[in-house]
Amino acid sequence: MVRGRISRLSVRDVRFPTSLGGHGSDAMHTDPDYSAAYVVLETDVEDGLKGYGITFTLGKGTEVVACAVNALAHHVLNKDLGDIVGDFRGFYRQLTSDGQLRWIGPEKGVVHLATAAVLNAVWDLWAKQEGKPLWKLLVDMDPRMLLSCIDFRYITDVLTEEEAYGILQKGQIGKKERERQMLMHGYPAYTTSCAWLGYSDDTLKQLCTEALQDGWTRFKVKVGADLQDDIRRCRLIRNMIGPEKTLMMDANQRWDVPEAIEWMSKLAEFKPLWIEEPTSPDDILGHATISKALVPLGIGVATGEQCHNRVIFKQLLQAKALQFLQIDSCRLGSVNENLSVLLMAKKFEIPVCPHAGGVGLCELVQHLIIFDFISVSASLKNRMCEYVDHLHEHFRYPVTIKKASYMPPKDAGYSTEMKEESVKKHQYPDGEVWKKLLAAQNN
């Protein structure tokens, strides 16, 4: 039973000094401090349930996202949760089509990240009130109700609501068996934790050895800053994992189109499954050119973690610009917009391999990809979800990885809630961690 009026919305700027250890470093983002704008929704119901939502950032700029959350707050405050989820499409459009705020979007950039944080909190609260983990809320939802959460505006030339209904109806077949399969074996994952660009060779070797011992068979390496260095590091990691294991590469938008093709022809000997984000995330035709050029080398193109919205994904699919589609739980407009992308990917038969890592991205996106397998794609072929082994200890319901697979969460909600102690310590700039670091910088 969904009930209660949203009586309070708060947002906090939470940052972790990951740059100190080179964690998360790549060719474009050399010193990220993994951070989040952390939203909490409270209601007037006495059950004490709260909705927690995050969007992921890299440190500086989190305060800008928090500001945008506050600018959106009037759309949420004093609204009845039942009314919100009863017309979720209308509520989604209200947030994304604010007549003034949309000018600094629309549906992209800071204002869309803020929208994601707010909506993630709404979904967390809804799932908690229903007493289900979010993936299960989605799996059990009537297809018509599920579709009523999606804004199909701008994508009906590729996917109509009726077509989406047909996909979900087809997904009913064998659904219970797939749910049992997930509960027993989990969703296959790959690791990015071994080969950040800022890691020394010794660190890379040590982490690779540990990952192999833990049963990992799929690895991703960061590339793009220096070709000779890439060749050396890719050789090192390929020699360590052997020829049978899967290797992916990620350039984090570093190259121009011709440069990407040339660079990857030099790295083809290491047999990567894909090159991720080879160029600007907005360059749909550039991705298509790269994609076509790499077919003879047997290398796919993967992208999506910085795709603004469903419209960009629509065009990437139309242009045959990717072979692997990477949704992100905090970049798009929350579950609502991600559902539309999962359905489009199914129509085009392009495998979804979500982006994760950061602060809480693993915790959130596991719900979406488990739902995708059970209710939409019904396939694990060429599919896997990213895993990064950082910062899970700060979450109340951290991910569970067994045999290199995500085990479906059992706790109600969207796994978004952080430990209050962690939030207090890492709040910027007044948390204990930052007070010490900033004082040391000033001395």
C-alpha positions, 0 to 999 in steps of 0.5 A: 500500500503506497501512502504518505505525503512527502513532508521533507526533502534534504540533500547533502554533498558527500565526498570520498578522497579516492584521488589519494590512492589513484582509485577511479583514475582514467585517461580523462579523469586523472584525480577523481574524488568519488562523490554523491549528491545524497537526497533523503525524502521523509513522509508524514506516515508514522512507519519511519520509512525514508527514501534515499537517492543518489547521483554520482559525481567526481568531487567538485561540482557536487555542490552544484548538483545539490543546488539543482536538487533544491531547485526541484524540491518544490515539485516533490514537497507536499505531494502524495506518494500514491499520486506520484506513482499513480501518474509516474509519467506525469510526475517524471515529465513535471520534473524534466519539463519545469518551464524555467529549469529545463532551459539549463537542460533539457534532460541533460547535465546538472539538472538531469543528475539532480532529477535522477537523485530525486527520482531514485529516492522516490523509487527507494521509498516506493519499494520500501513501502511495498516491502520489496527490493526494487528489482522485485517490485519491477519484476512483479509489476503489471506491464501496463503499470510499468509502462505508465512510469515511462515517458515515451516522448521523443522515442516513439519513432523507434519504440511505441508504448504498444511495442513495449507492451509486446516486449514485456508480454513476451518476457512473461514466458519463462520469467519464474525460471529466470528469477530462480536462476538469478536467486541461485547463480546471480548476474555475471559481473566483470571487474575494473578494480585491477587496472586504473590508469594511475596504478603502478604495474606492481599494484596491477599485478597484485590486484590481478592475481587476487582477482583471478584467485577470487574467480574473476574471468572478465577484466577491464583495463583503462587506456588512452593516455599513451599508446606505448604505455597502453601496449605495455599494460595490456600485454602485462594484463593479457599475459596474467589472465591468459588467452581464454579470459575476457578483456575489455578496454576503456578510453573514457572519451579520450580520442578523436574518431580517426585516432580511436581507429588507429589506436585500437588497431595497435591494441587489437593483438590483445583481443579486447571484446570492446573499446568503451567510450572511444570518443565524445559521448555526444558523437553518435556518428563518430561512434558509428564510424569507429564501430564500422571500422573495428568490425574486421578486428573483431572489436565492439564499441561500448558506450552509455555511462555519459549518455545524456538521455533516452534520445541519445541512446535511441540515435546510437541504436539507430546508427548502429553505433554500439555493440554493447549498451551501458546504462547508468543508474544515476546519469539517466532520469532514474529507473523511469528513463532506464526502463525505456532504454532497456526496452529499446535495447531489446528491440534492437537486440543489443546487449546491455552491460551496465556501467557501475562503480563510483559511489553506490552505482553497483548497489543501484544498477544491479536491480535494473540489470536483474530486472532486465534479464528476468522480464526483458532480455531473457538472455545472458549472451554477451552480457555482464555488469561492471563491478568496482570494489570501492566504498561498499562499506559505506552502504547499509545494504552493500552488494553481494558478489559470489563467484564473480556474480551479483546476487539479487538484493533481498532487502526492501528498497533500491539499496541506496541508503548510506550509513549515517556515520559515513555521511557525517564523516565525509560530508563536504566541507564540514565532515571530519575527513575533509576538515583534516584534509583541508587543514593539511592542504592549507598548512 
